[in-house]
């Protein structure tokens, strides 16, 4: 059985103040071309379909177009969708029962009632059944009603409790769709600035809970990677959504499941962006000479020791999509060093008094 593993589309995302709808449609076309060529049996969309819980009308229209084109390209394939932490589970489940008749299965919310379980979709190929478990983004508060008399304090407690209820048949091939922050034996995945973390690490879940699954299709982390030695994979985002992702190569996973007990074959399908995201560093003159990036998204750091004449205006004449302009020279580093020294000498009370005065415009 062959399926696509995608996640974190973040439809409607803005990179600084630039809308990425055009860029997102550009990579969606590539995914559709790959679907036409590969003819997968299923497509897994593992959370953060939208960038906001209340997406714009344009974002909803783009996802509607993508979903429609995907079904027309793959009329017999199943499309399995879960909600991420950026999504509204209730909104994502709109027309859920109707879409099921077209082979589109959506899990926007985890089980919350006593008799509810993780949504399960079963497919069959010559090697037997493959059971897909759809577990959307889950936090302890989601399960208060379901487990009124039990204490569930962490995200790991929540996911563990739900999986224990399933009584998974390990003689069959099982695939989990999940959108959480997983680590393996204390080893964290490689992250970037655009991901949301919880204070104190309460959102961390160890992959030891996932040993009953032959493949785990993860969303939430923006860099494509395998977690630990098991079959747990983050597919990453289809586009670069922060400057910290500038060095990433974006892709999605094509997974082939053989018979039970065989290692799944996982390969990456590279995606080419409409505009690259580049980090440029140097003097104003050196940066201006890099005209090959004129159409790209650029983060610029100027290193001139003497302030050049109208740098922003000069840069805007060359580059169409400037994200930010930073200054890094001896003078700015010296100012930062002095600021850090001042901060170190302040007591906690003095720091708070300074903060109060800045916010209120008066002394305490």
PyMOL commands that set and color helices and strands:
alter all, ss='L'
color gray80, all
select helices_A, chain A and resi 21-38+57-73+89-92+96-100+140-143+155-166+199-201+207-210+243-245+284-288+291-293+311-318+330-345+348-360
alter helices_A, ss='H'
color red, helices_A
select strands_A, chain A and resi 2-6+14-15+18-19+42-46+78-82+104-107+119-125+128-135+173-179+181-184+187-188+204-206+215-219+225-227+232-234+251-256+265-270+277-282+297-302+321-327
alter strands_A, ss='S'
color yellow, strands_A
deselect
rebuild
show_as cartoon
